[in-house]
Amino acid sequence: MTFFDATGTGFVGRTEEIQRALKLLDPAQPVWMFHFVGDGGIGKTKLLEVLGPEFEQLGCVVPALIDIYDFANQTQDGLINSLTRQLGSEHFTTFLARQDQEPATSEEAYENEQELIAAFVADYNALARTVTKIVLRFDTLENIPHQSFATWLLERFLPSLHGQTIVLTAGREPIPPAYLGGHIDQRWLTGITREDARTYMQQRFASEHLPELIDQASLDKIYDLAEGRPILLALALGWILLNADVDELIAVPKEDFEREMVSWVRELPSQVNAAILHMAVVYKRCDAPMLAHLMGLTPAEAEHVLAQLQNLAFIKYRADLHEYTLHDEMRYLIGKYAAYPPATRRVIARKAVEAYQEKLARVTDTLERRTLEIEELYYELNSDLDIGQVLFKAITLFNDYGRKKAVDFCRLMLEVIEANVAKLTAEQFDQLEISRARLAFYRHDDAQARHILDILNRQEQVSSEVRYEIYNLIGSIEERSDLKRALEYQHKSRSVLEQLLGQIDPTSPAWASRQSDLAQIYRKIATLSTTLGEYDQARSWNTRSLGIEKAMMNDAGVAACMNNIANLDRQRGEYGRAREEALQALKLRQNLKEEQQQQVGFSWSTIGMIERDAGNYDLAVHYFYLASQVFEHFKDEVENAKALANLATIYHWREVSLTVKAAQIFDPNSVANDRIPTAGPIHLELEHYLRQEWPSFFLKFRMGNSDLKKRAEQSAAYLEHSERILRRRNRKADLARTLNYKGRLWLHRSEWWKAEDSFEESRRLAAVVGAEPLVVDGLVSLILTHYLKNTTDAVVPLSEEVEHCALPQGQRYAELLSRMELILGNIAFELATSTPSQQHYRRAIAHYGEACAQALLFNRSNFEAARYVLRDRLQRIQPEFIDMLCTYLIDFWRNDSRDLLKHDTSLLDTLHDVRRRKLSEQDV
């Protein structure tokens, strides 16, 4: 853009500001950012442009001016991408390598965003160390669309670059004091001085070979009329050169001067005049194809018109993109005095939409596509298109950005919609409010999201569509803190959606879309039910979702349901059926589109868990390795971390299995040799019971077995890698699970204090996200840790905490309660208090029986392994009764008969009733 200088005219004035900016090169002074403030047309942009060559002459690297007016620079990704392009992409290899990774969750999106910025900063600083200084220039800061973006830019991003950087900015508003400090200075710009204006105007006339066209008194009169504003001075000179009637100009009343200056545009050649008026409507960007489409020109004619525009003082030209924009002050003046009628402007906006559609058909870059989509929507909202259709498209794009975790683009899209809020109906406004709440949710501002949703929810006149969205989003918010409430709200959203479906024509596209939503809600309910230990409910909802997905022939949805059901059957110990279901899901996923192939990794993980639980460790290692490779290919660090944690547990269990088998050989008369299960993981309590019997042997065996030692080292390495990733990604629930695995590893190696730290952090993180099963598991694991390191005084408060959490939940925590009671029985037994130990052991058996009947967090080998410990311990207390009890318990598990004999104990009565209910509900 050229405010002062057309061809043959040099820059004049602003000497003090230029010298002050150049002093930023002095390393002794703390200021590294200079902000120029002033009204539109006062010369801020031109000053930034002139400062570029001044710094370049002093050896600085000065990339092109970054204009915040451009939507492409109003998001974090877009701004950083512009800087990368301007500074040279060859300097940003680390940043560009990370840019391909698409986050899977909103938590991961935040972490990915921080890592991308860190990668850019690292590459930037490496470049900065090779040059004197890098001078970054940002124009029109008043267009920063949201406080969060301003905070990020001014408080976090730019300060991270300041070591070898000078930042020059300009805007109509000062930077708020909250952002100011000892490192930022700002200067108000007013009109240029009378002397500078005289010099500029004289240079301009001389460049046109008309040095005597105007006298000094007339120059002063024009200066007064323009109040020293460079844009009005430039327009006045254009008026004089076009009309050559200085007396007529200086006779214009001051209150009409702006209008008269704009009117000369009408005197320009018709195509140039028309182009300017079109650019006052389509002002985000304009190139030859766009102008040709708007005005019905050939590409050559459009290029010719733009070439003429380039020399005008109020046209901005972006050489890197070969695009033109109208200076915002000139756009304001045209809108005020010379604009097309509203109907014409709406038609032009619709033509712009058509041109954008052509651009979108060719674009391949993701950031450019999103910017174009938002700009297209901007013109759609200002066109004569139906606002309802435009809003539906806008919210569809908003939700698509949300699914892809492009939160900054969600924010920008929402701001474009909000600018047109006056056009919306009450129901459309409610849809906008839902989007606002969703944006707050994406940003983890749950309080703001709930505030918006609660206001909506209290309204009586809310459509079913909006009510469904309210419950669904509240359910998603509650998942971060209260899984039970999350499940309640998802059931509410399901109920509303089912009612809504009953009111929609099954042949309409809306019905199919809502059916897909319903299938996803069913799966979400199933997932929450699984996390809460309600496995029967989880299976039922997954089955319902599967029916919808099959009817819609959605292979991706069918595979997701089948994979979930396979996991549920795995937890029941139905390994054959689970394996078959998981392989079917895998086959479907292998035939999905390339962008969906990451789902294959989840299938490999599920199959790995099935083989792990079935005791096929080598196969499990193979499948988890395949899963890890898929996630690594798709740059999904979190899922890769989870696969690595599973690999670690398999190596650990193989170590346990080898040790126990060696123990059987070492002592053939050991209780461990009495039908120890050969398939499945050896129960943790059995392992530690055996360790107490032969601690010296275990140590000797581990040290003398190189294969075992290698597996143990590999297990630790996988867990460490997994933990590093999950900490960096701030994935609390996944990290809690990995730390639990790590604690078990430390227990097996007699590193009690390290185990205690791991379990303690695991349960704390699980409590933060409301993962109650992991909290209870962590507490029970801490009880075991204290038992093994002989600090049993700490056990009582922990056991009371377990009972407080678990007992009200009934059978859901049966297996965890049985583990705790077994440890408490061991403690009492070793203290030679037989009656309390017998009570604990009996409760342990009762809980194990409940777990067997319900298949909650449990499998057959766990039950059998624990049975050997119980029988050995209890036979020393009350041999006959306990032997009979254990015999019937194992029969109870192995047989499906509903006619097992009842014994005169409340324990077996309870088990019999639970088993009967279970068999009546269980699908064949």
TORPA-508751 format. One record per residue (C-alpha): x, y, z. Coordinates in steps of 0.05 Angstrom, whole numbers, m for minus. Layout:
% residues N
    east   north      up
       X       Y       Z
...
% end
This chain:
% residues 924
    east   north      up
       0       0       0
      25      71     m14
      m4     128      27
      48     180      13
      86     155     m47
      58     141    m115
     108     132    m171
     164     182    m164
     145     203     m94
     189     187     m34
     168     178      38
     168     241      80
     160     253     155
     155     209     217
     230     220     230
     222     217     305
     182     152     303
     232     119     256
     291     137     299
     255     113     361
     240      46     328
     312      37     305
     336      46     377
     304     m21     392
     368     m51     364
     405     m26     425
     415     m87     470
     421     m42     531
     348     m21     531
     293     m69     552
     240     m49     501
     232     m98     443
     162     m82     419
     136     m16     390
      62      m4     377
      37      53     334
     m33      77     350
     m76     123     307
    m141     133     270
    m155     102     202
    m116     133     145
     m65     166     192
      m5     129     161
       7      70     208
      13      17     154
      59      60     112
     104      72     172
     110      m3     184
     126     m13     110
     180      41     110
     212      13     173
     224     m54     138
     279     m30      91
     309      13     147
     321     m49     189
     343     m91     129
     398     m41     115
     424     m54     186
     429    m129     173
     362    m152     201
     316    m204     171
     249    m172     157
     193    m217     132
     132    m188      97
      81    m149     136
      29    m192     172
     m40    m161     168
     m87    m183     224
    m144    m157     180
    m137    m221     141
    m177    m281     168
    m116    m324     152
     m79    m288     208
    m135    m288     259
    m120    m358     285
     m58    m385     319
     m46    m437     265
     m57    m386     209
     m12    m334     240
      45    m382     252
      36    m411     182
      42    m340     152
     106    m328     191
     135    m395     169
     120    m379      97
     149    m309     101
     212    m330     137
     224    m391      93
     195    m460     106
     264    m490      98
     281    m462     168
     221    m496     202
     232    m570     190
     215    m591     261
     151    m550     261
     128    m574     193
     141    m647     213
      94    m640     273
      40    m603     233
      12    m666     202
     m11    m695     269
     m86    m689     280
    m107    m692     354
    m159    m744     375
    m188    m708     436
    m196    m636     460
    m144    m649     514
     m97    m675     462
    m114    m616     417
     m89    m568     470
     m26    m608     481
     m15    m614     406
     m24    m539     399
      28    m525     452
      77    m574     421
      67    m543     352
      81    m473     381
     141    m500     418
     168    m532     354
     159    m467     316
     193    m427     372
     251    m476     372
     260    m471     296
     251    m395     299
     303    m386     354
     352    m430     315
     343    m383     255
     347    m321     299
     414    m341     326
     444    m337     256
     423    m265     242
     428    m196     274
     355    m191     290
     288    m213     262
     238    m156     255
     165    m178     256
     111    m129     235
      37    m137     250
     m15     m88     223
     m87     m72     243
     m84    m102     313
    m154     m74     325
    m178    m133     283
    m156    m183     336
    m223    m217     342
    m224    m243     413
    m190    m229     479
    m163    m300     482
    m126    m290     416
     m98    m223     440
     m75    m255     505
     m41    m312     467
      m7    m265     418
      16    m211     465
      28    m248     530
      52    m316     508
      72    m322     435
     110    m258     420
     148    m258     487
     172    m328     471
     208    m299     410
     236    m235     441
     309    m257     450
     331    m241     379
     267    m206     356
     240    m136     348
     164    m131     342
     131     m72     308
      55     m67     310
       1     m17     290
     m73      m9     305
    m129      40     318
    m131      22     392
     m75      23     443
     m53     m43     473
     m90     m50     540
     m47     m37     602
     m54    m110     623
      m8    m129     566
      42     m73     576
     106     m78     615
     177     m55     612
     186     m89     544
     131     m53     504
     126      19     482
      71      52     442
      65     118     406
       3     157     384
       5     180     312
     m31     243     290
     m33     276     222
      33     292     188
      62     362     198
      46     419     151
     118     420     126
     118     345     111
      51     352      75
      79     408      32
     140     366      14
      97     306      m3
      48     344     m47
     103     381     m83
     139     315     m97
      75     285    m123
      61     342    m172
     133     342    m194
     128     268    m210
      70     285    m257
     112     341    m289
      66     394    m259
     110     428    m208
      73     495    m212
       3     466    m211
     m12     491    m141
      12     549     m98
      34     548     m26
     m30     580       1
     m73     526     m34
     m29     471      m6
     m40     498      64
    m115     502      52
    m117     429      29
     m76     410      90
    m126     443     136
    m185     410     101
    m152     341     107
    m130     355     179
     m62     326     161
     m91     256     148
     m48     223      94
    m105     184      62
    m146     248      51
     m84     284      25
     m72     228     m25
    m145     230     m47
    m142     306     m54
     m81     301     m99
    m117     248    m141
    m176     295    m147
    m132     353    m169
     m95     311    m220
    m160     285    m248
    m199     351    m248
    m142     402    m249
    m187     453    m213
    m152     472    m149
    m198     531    m135
    m259     485    m137
    m227     438     m87
    m206     489     m36
    m276     519     m39
    m306     455     m13
    m335     464      58
    m296     425     109
    m357     383     129
    m364     360      57
    m290     348      44
    m291     273      56
    m351     265      11
    m319     305     m45
    m254     266     m39
    m290     201     m48
    m332     227    m105
    m271     232    m151
    m269     156    m152
    m331     160    m196
    m289     200    m246
    m238     144    m255
    m243      99    m317
    m308      60    m311
    m277      m9    m300
    m229      19    m247
    m286      55    m212
    m329      m7    m214
    m272     m50    m188
    m263      m4    m128
    m338      m6    m112
    m337     m82    m119
    m276     m86     m73
    m314     m45     m21
    m362    m105     m17
    m313    m162     m28
    m257    m134      14
    m224    m194      46
    m183    m210     m15
    m187    m199     m90
    m146    m228    m148
    m156    m231    m223
    m201    m293    m224
    m245    m263    m169
    m251    m195    m203
    m265    m228    m270
    m322    m268    m239
    m351    m208    m202
    m350    m160    m262
    m357    m208    m320
    m287    m194    m347
    m237    m238    m382
    m175    m257    m339
    m132    m210    m382
    m181    m152    m372
    m183    m164    m297
    m106    m164    m293
    m105     m98    m331
    m154     m66    m282
    m116     m91    m222
     m51     m64    m250
     m83       5    m252
    m109      m3    m181
     m40     m21    m155
     m15      51    m161
     m72      81    m121
     m58     105     m51
    m114      66     m18
    m101      m3     m48
     m62     m55     m10
     m24    m105     m53
       2    m172     m26
      57    m191     m74
      67    m261     m45
      m5    m280     m61
     m17    m231    m118
     m79    m206     m82
    m109    m137     m72
    m150    m107     m16
    m182     m39      m5
    m154       2      52
    m204      m4     109
    m211      71     117
    m226      78      42
    m277      22      48
    m310      61     105
    m311     125      64
    m341      90       3
    m392      56      46
    m411     124      75
    m413     164      10
    m409     123     m54
    m430      51     m42
    m475       9     m87
    m547       1     m63
    m558     m55     m12
    m592    m101     m63
    m532     m94    m110
    m483    m107     m53
    m520    m172     m36
    m516    m195    m108
    m441    m180    m110
    m433    m219     m44
    m468    m279     m76
    m422    m275    m136
    m364    m274     m88
    m391    m338     m57
    m391    m371    m126
    m318    m349    m136
    m299    m378     m68
    m331    m444     m86
    m285    m448    m147
    m225    m433    m103
    m246    m486     m52
    m251    m537    m108
    m177    m528    m122
    m146    m517     m53
    m107    m573     m19
     m76    m539      41
    m118    m550     104
    m106    m481     135
    m121    m446      69
    m184    m487      60
    m211    m468     129
    m195    m395     117
    m231    m396      50
    m290    m432      81
    m297    m377     134
    m290    m322      83
    m341    m355      38
    m389    m359      97
    m376    m286     112
    m401    m266      43
    m459    m316      46
    m483    m281     109
    m480    m214      72
    m513    m240       9
    m586    m251     m10
    m582    m325       9
    m631    m354      60
    m603    m342     130
    m629    m409     156
    m590    m448     103
    m528    m406     115
    m532    m416     190
    m540    m491     181
    m478    m493     137
    m440    m449     187
    m457    m494     247
    m440    m556     206
    m371    m526     191
    m364    m505     264
    m379    m577     287
    m331    m605     235
    m275    m560     261
    m293    m582     331
    m288    m656     313
    m220    m642     282
    m201    m602     345
    m188    m538     304
    m213    m496     363
    m186    m429     339
    m223    m437     273
    m286    m453     314
    m277    m388     350
    m267    m349     286
    m327    m382     253
    m370    m364     313
    m349    m292     311
    m369    m287     238
    m438    m315     255
    m447    m270     316
    m436    m208     272
    m503    m226     239
    m542    m243     301
    m596    m191     286
    m618    m234     226
    m631    m297     267
    m697    m324     292
    m705    m344     365
    m692    m418     350
    m632    m400     306
    m605    m358     363
    m611    m418     410
    m570    m458     360
    m517    m403     362
    m517    m406     438
    m506    m481     436
    m445    m468     392
    m420    m416     441
    m426    m467     497
    m391    m519     454
    m334    m471     441
    m326    m459     515
    m325    m535     525
    m271    m542     472
    m230    m491     511
    m241    m528     576
    m280    m468     603
    m333    m515     633
    m362    m461     679
    m377    m415     620
    m406    m473     580
    m452    m494     637
    m474    m422     648
    m497    m416     576
    m530    m485     576
    m565    m473     643
    m596    m409     616
    m620    m445     554
    m646    m504     595
    m689    m458     639
    m726    m431     578
    m794    m461     567
    m797    m450     492
    m737    m491     470
    m741    m539     410
    m728    m613     418
    m666    m606     375
    m638    m554     422
    m658    m593     484
    m622    m654     457
    m559    m612     445
    m563    m584     515
    m566    m652     550
    m513    m682     504
    m464    m626     517
    m476    m625     592
    m463    m699     591
    m397    m688     556
    m378    m634     607
    m395    m680     665
    m349    m735     637
    m291    m692     661
    m313    m695     734
    m374    m739     748
    m384    m800     705
    m450    m819     738
    m481    m751     723
    m451    m755     653
    m489    m820     642
    m553    m789     669
    m550    m731     620
    m533    m776     561
    m595    m817     577
    m634    m752     577
    m606    m733     509
    m622    m803     484
    m694    m798     507
    m704    m731     473
    m671    m755     409
    m715    m818     407
    m777    m775     414
    m752    m728     360
    m740    m787     313
    m812    m807     321
    m833    m740     293
    m788    m743     230
    m806    m774     164
    m763    m838     158
    m752    m823      84
    m721    m754      97
    m646    m739     101
    m657    m710     170
    m681    m778     196
    m618    m813     172
    m575    m759     204
    m611    m765     270
    m606    m841     267
    m531    m834     262
    m532    m787     322
    m573    m838     361
    m524    m894     345
    m467    m850     372
    m507    m833     435
    m518    m907     447
    m444    m920     441
    m428    m862     487
    m476    m890     539
    m443    m958     529
    m374    m929     540
    m395    m893     603
    m429    m956     628
    m366    m996     616
    m324    m946     654
    m372    m949     712
    m370   m1025     712
    m441   m1034     686
    m422   m1086     634
    m491   m1115     620
    m518   m1046     605
    m457   m1031     562
    m469   m1093     520
    m543   m1076     511
    m529   m1005     487
    m473   m1028     441
    m520   m1079     411
    m573   m1025     398
    m521    m981     365
    m498   m1040     323
    m569   m1051     297
    m573    m978     273
    m504    m979     241
    m520   m1044     204
    m585   m1016     178
    m549    m954     153
    m493    m997     124
    m441    m956     161
    m381   m1002     164
    m341    m956     209
    m398    m954     260
    m410   m1029     256
    m336   m1041     269
    m336    m994     329
    m395   m1031     360
    m366   m1099     348
    m300   m1079     376
    m334   m1053     439
    m375   m1117     447
    m311   m1158     437
    m280   m1121     495
    m340   m1136     539
    m337   m1210     522
    m262   m1209     537
    m277   m1183     606
    m327   m1240     616
    m272   m1291     598
    m308   m1309     533
    m243   m1306     494
    m266   m1347     434
    m327   m1304     421
    m289   m1240     435
    m234   m1261     386
    m284   m1275     331
    m319   m1208     341
    m254   m1169     343
    m229   m1201     279
    m294   m1183     244
    m286   m1111     266
    m214   m1112     242
    m234   m1138     173
    m285   m1082     165
    m235   m1029     187
    m182   m1054     139
    m230   m1037      82
    m245    m966     105
    m218    m904      71
    m146    m885      82
    m163    m829     131
    m201    m879     174
    m147    m932     175
    m124    m910     243
    m183    m949     270
    m145   m1012     251
     m98    m997     309
    m156   m1001     359
    m174   m1070     332
    m103   m1095     340
    m104   m1069     411
    m169   m1105     427
    m143   m1170     398
     m79   m1161     438
    m119   m1154     502
    m158   m1217     486
     m95   m1258     475
     m63   m1227     536
    m121   m1247     581
    m123   m1316     549
     m50   m1325     568
     m24   m1324     496
      30   m1275     512
      71   m1281     449
      10   m1268     406
     m10   m1210     450
      59   m1178     442
      53   m1185     367
     m16   m1152     363
       1   m1095     409
      64   m1083     368
      21   m1078     305
     m25   m1029     341
      35    m987     362
      59    m986     290
      m8    m961     265
     m13    m906     317
      59    m886     304
      44    m882     229
     m15    m836     242
      26    m796     293
     m24    m812     349
      22    m809     409
     m32    m821     461
     m58    m886     432
      14    m907     419
      29    m894     493
     m30    m938     513
      m7    m994     467
      63    m990     498
      34    m993     568
      m3   m1056     548
      61   m1086     520
      94   m1071     586
      40   m1109     625
      48   m1169     579
     123   m1172     590
     109   m1166     665
      59   m1222     665
     105   m1266     625
     157   m1254     678
     108   m1274     733
      87   m1336     694
     159   m1359     684
     174   m1347     758
     114   m1386     783
     129   m1444     736
     200   m1445     761
     173   m1446     832
     132   m1508     816
     194   m1543     791
     234   m1518     851
     184   m1545     902
     137   m1599     874
     100   m1603     941
      83   m1529     941
      11   m1505     941
      31   m1469     877
      38   m1536     843
     m35   m1554     857
     m70   m1541     791
     m41   m1471     781
     m75   m1443     719
     m31   m1446     658
     m72   m1396     619
     m86   m1324     637
     m50   m1277     684
     m30   m1303     752
     m69   m1266     805
     m29   m1212     839
     m43   m1237     910
     m22   m1308     892
      43   m1281     863
      60   m1244     927
      39   m1302     971
      89   m1345     934
     141   m1291     939
     134   m1292    1014
     144   m1367    1015
     208   m1366     973
     236   m1295     969
     308   m1318     962
     291   m1365     906
     254   m1311     867
     312   m1264     872
     361   m1317     851
     317   m1340     794
     308   m1270     766
     382   m1253     770
     402   m1319     738
     353   m1319     680
     378   m1273     624
     313   m1279     585
     272   m1260     645
     317   m1201     659
     312   m1177     587
     236   m1180     590
     235   m1142     655
     279   m1087     626
     234   m1083     564
     172   m1077     608
     202   m1019     647
     225    m984     583
     155    m988     552
     123    m960     615
     173    m903     620
     160    m884     547
      85    m888     557
      88    m846     620
     130    m791     586
      80    m785     529
      19    m783     573
      49    m732     621
      67    m687     563
      m3    m696     534
     m35    m685     602
     m78    m747     593
     m97    m758     666
    m140    m820     660
     m92    m857     614
     m33    m835     657
     m69    m861     719
     m75    m929     687
      m2    m931     664
      21    m911     734
     m22    m967     763
      14   m1016     716
      80    m986     737
      64    m994     810
      50   m1068     799
     117   m1074     765
     152   m1042     825
     115   m1089     872
     139   m1150     834
     211   m1125     842
     202   m1110     917
     210   m1035     905
     155   m1019     956
     166    m945     962
     168    m933     887
     105    m975     881
      71    m933     935
      88    m868     898
      60    m896     832
      m5    m921     863
     m15    m856     902
      m7    m812     840
     m50    m860     800
    m109    m856     847
    m102    m780     854
    m104    m770     778
    m163    m819     772
    m200    m779     825
    m190    m715     785
    m225    m743     724
    m277    m783     763
    m252    m852     742
    m276    m885     806
    m256    m957     788
    m185    m934     780
    m189    m896     846
    m213    m959     883
    m160   m1002     847
    m107    m952     869
    m131    m956     941
    m130   m1032     941
     m61   m1032     910
     m37    m985     964
     m65   m1032    1017
     m26   m1089     985
      37   m1046     983
      33   m1030    1057
      21   m1103    1072
      83   m1124    1034
     128   m1071    1066
     100   m1086    1136
      69   m1018    1148
       0   m1046    1164
     m20    m987    1208
     m36    m949    1144
     m83   m1004    1119
    m144    m989    1163
    m159    m918    1137
    m147    m941    1066
    m194   m1000    1074
    m247    m954    1104
    m240    m909    1043
    m248    m969     997
    m311    m991    1033
    m339    m920    1030
    m329    m918     955
    m343    m990     937
    m395   m1021     983
    m452    m975     961
    m439    m997     890
    m454   m1070     905
    m428   m1121     856
    m394   m1069     812
    m331   m1072     856
    m337   m1144     877
    m269   m1165     850
    m232   m1106     881
    m267   m1116     948
    m246   m1190     946
    m174   m1170     935
    m176   m1123     994
    m210   m1174    1040
    m158   m1226    1021
    m101   m1179    1041
    m137   m1161    1106
    m145   m1236    1119
     m71   m1247    1107
     m53   m1191    1156
     m99   m1220    1209
     m75   m1291    1196
      m2   m1272    1203
     m19   m1237    1269
     m48   m1305    1292
    m118   m1277    1300
    m157   m1333    1267
    m228   m1308    1276
    m218   m1240    1242
    m177   m1274    1187
    m232   m1324    1175
    m284   m1268    1169
    m241   m1231    1119
    m228   m1294    1079
    m303   m1312    1078
    m320   m1242    1053
    m265   m1248    1001
    m297   m1313     975
    m365   m1280     974
    m340   m1222     933
    m302   m1269     887
    m366   m1307     876
    m403   m1243     859
    m349   m1224     811
    m352   m1293     778
    m427   m1287     769
    m424   m1218     741
    m357   m1223     705
    m338   m1154     729
    m265   m1134     721
    m251   m1208     726
    m235   m1273     690
    m233   m1347     707
    m158   m1354     719
    m161   m1299     771
    m214   m1337     810
    m178   m1403     806
    m111   m1373     826
    m141   m1338     886
    m177   m1402     906
    m111   m1437     918
     m87   m1383     965
    m154   m1383    1002
    m155   m1459    1009
     m84   m1462    1034
     m95   m1408    1086
    m165   m1428    1107
    m149   m1502    1113
    m103   m1483    1170
    m163   m1451    1206
    m225   m1493    1191
    m205   m1546    1140
    m269   m1585    1131
    m317   m1527    1122
    m270   m1487    1077
    m253   m1547    1033
    m327   m1559    1022
    m339   m1486    1008
    m283   m1481     957
    m306   m1544     922
    m376   m1518     913
    m351   m1450     892
    m310   m1479     835
    m369   m1522     814
    m413   m1461     819
    m367   m1425     770
    m357   m1482     721
    m429   m1504     714
    m488   m1467     685
    m538   m1510     725
    m591   m1470     762
    m603   m1528     809
    m539   m1527     851
    m551   m1550     922
    m561   m1495     972
    m521   m1499    1036
    m538   m1471    1103
    m497   m1408    1093
    m520   m1339    1072
    m458   m1338    1027
    m481   m1395     981
    m553   m1370     982
    m529   m1303     957
    m485   m1334     904
    m541   m1379     880
    m590   m1321     873
    m539   m1277     837
    m521   m1334     789
    m594   m1347     774
    m607   m1274     756
    m544   m1272     715
    m562   m1333     674
    m632   m1307     659
    m602   m1241     631
    m543   m1270     595
    m549   m1275     519
    m528   m1341     488
% end
